[in-house]
Amino acid sequence: MNNKLFIVCPFSCVENKLKKKYGSNAFFISSPGAIIPYNDQLFIEVLKGELVRNNINEIYFVNDASSRIINSVILNKDLFGLDAEYWVESIYKKVFTKSLKGRSIQYKQFRLAELIAQNQKNEFLANGVFTDLIIDEKILVKTLVISSSMQFIKESKIAAPITSTYEL
């Protein structure tokens, strides 16, 4: 049985959709924007413990395309002061303001959600905090984007488990 851990935003309320699609062997950890706070040692220790305790084989970074954080950034609304909001805003300003000009809100939401999830996956794989655990337990790390308005869940086709480490 493959146990899956979904890293979700607590404001997105996507757990029931994911359980319906992926079954009862789904576990959840939430963090604003589904962005891991690597500077929060307690959160990191809880996450590591859950990976081991629940024999997690797959980790999914999940973003809801219609999340409050994504919408606040795209619509240039006032932010509430969460680190995740400023991180999403910086990605949006660096990457999307020019390439998405003239696109629909739904398209912008989906593309930004996809990029956030992919960046979180890359950070998780590359930061070194979880590297040994990923290698030893052969954990696959994936991304999902949920769009309630378009009624779909899209899994990334990129499966990139870490299989070796390099020292410089």
Secondary structure by P-SEA (a helix, b strand, c coil): cbbbbbbccccccaaaaaaaacccccccccccccccccccaaaaaaaaaaaaaacccbbbbccccccaaaaaaaacccccccaaaaaaaaaaaaccccccccccaaaaaaaaaaaaaaaaaaaaaccccaaaaaaaabbbbbbbbbbcccbbbbbbcccccccccccc
